[in-house]
Amino acid sequence: MIKGIRLSGTDNVATLLQDAAKGETVTIISDRNEVLGTVTLLQAIPFGNKVALKPFAEGDELVKGGCPVGRAICAIPVGQLVHVQNIRSLRLDIPEPVIREIIKQMAIEEDAA
C-alpha cells in the first residue's frame, strides 16, 4: 500500500512516503497513522513530494504542516503533483531558469490532469 502523510488537519497536501506511478491510489494517513482516505494520482510523484488533496484555484495557498508555504500559479486538481510547476514559494524566490531545470530533472508532466 502506497501512503502519503497529511501532517496537520489544516493541510491541503500530503507528502508521499514512497515513489508512486500515475494512476496509482495513495492512502492518506494522519500524523497519528489514522487512515483519512485515498487519492488517485494524475501523474507520477516521487517519494517526499506533495500531492493535492483538494482542488486549488490560482492564488490559493498551499498549507503544509499547518503553515502556508506557497501559492498556486494555476489550477491544481486533486491527485496532481504540487511542486514548482504549479506553486510559488511564499518564503523563497526561485529564479525561472532554476524552476525549468527542476521540472526537466524530475521529468514533471506539466499538463497532467
C-alpha positions in Angstrom: 0.0 0.0 0.0 1.4 3.4 -1.0 0.9 6.1 1.6 1.0 9.8 1.9 1.0 11.7 5.2 -1.0 14.8 5.9 1.0 16.4 8.7 -1.8 18.7 10.0 -5.6 18.7 9.8 -5.4 22.1 8.0 -3.1 20.8 5.3 -4.3 20.7 1.7 -1.5 18.4 0.5 0.1 15.1 1.6 3.7 14.1 1.3 4.3 10.7 -0.4 6.2 8.2 1.7 7.4 6.3 -1.4 7.5 6.7 -5.2 4.1 6.3 -6.9 3.1 6.0 -10.5 0.4 7.8 -12.5 -3.0 6.2 -11.8 -2.0 4.6 -8.5 -4.1 5.0 -5.5 -2.4 6.5 -2.4 -3.8 6.0 1.1 -3.6 9.3 3.0 -2.8 8.9 6.7 -2.6 11.4 9.5 0.4 12.2 11.7 -1.1 9.6 14.1 -1.2 6.9 11.3 -5.0 7.1 11.0 -6.4 6.5 7.5 -8.0 9.6 6.2 -8.9 8.5 2.7 -7.4 7.8 -0.7 -6.3 9.8 -3.7 -5.7 8.6 -7.3 -2.6 10.2 -8.8 -2.9 12.1 -12.0 0.9 11.8 -12.6 3.9 10.0 -11.2 5.1 11.5 -7.9 8.4 10.7 -6.3 9.0 10.0 -2.6 8.9 13.1 -0.5 6.9 15.2 -2.9 3.4 16.6 -2.4 0.0 15.6 -3.8 -3.0 17.9 -3.9 -5.8 16.7 -1.5 -8.2 19.4 -2.7 -8.6 21.4 -5.9 -6.6 24.6 -5.9 -7.6 27.7 -7.8 -5.0 30.1 -9.0 -3.9 32.2 -6.0 -4.9 29.6 -3.3 -2.4 29.0 -0.6 -0.6 25.7 -0.2 -0.7 24.6 3.5 1.8 22.0 4.8 2.5 21.3 8.5 -0.3 23.7 9.3 1.6 26.7 7.7 1.1 28.5 4.4 4.2 27.8 2.4 3.2 28.5 -1.2 0.7 30.0 -3.6 -0.9 28.3 -6.7 0.0 29.9 -10.0 -2.6 27.9 -11.8 -5.5 25.5 -11.1 -4.3 22.2 -9.5 -6.7 19.2 -9.4 -6.8 16.6 -6.7 -4.2 14.0 -7.3 -1.7 16.2 -9.1 1.9 16.8 -8.0 2.2 20.1 -6.1 5.6 21.5 -6.9 7.5 24.2 -8.8 5.5 23.8 -12.0 2.3 25.0 -10.3 3.3 26.6 -6.9 5.5 29.5 -6.0 7.1 29.6 -2.5 6.0 32.3 0.0 9.5 32.1 1.5 12.0 31.8 -1.3 12.1 33.5 -4.8 13.3 30.7 -7.1 14.6 32.0 -10.4 12.7 30.8 -13.5 15.8 29.1 -15.0 16.1 27.0 -11.8 12.4 26.1 -11.9 12.7 25.0 -15.5 15.8 22.8 -14.6 13.9 21.2 -11.7 11.0 20.4 -14.0 13.4 18.9 -16.5 15.4 16.9 -14.0 12.3 15.5 -12.3 10.6 14.9 -15.7 7.5 16.6 -14.3 4.4 16.3 -16.6 3.2 19.9 -16.8 -0.1 19.1 -18.5 -1.1 16.2 -16.3 -4.8 16.3 -15.4 
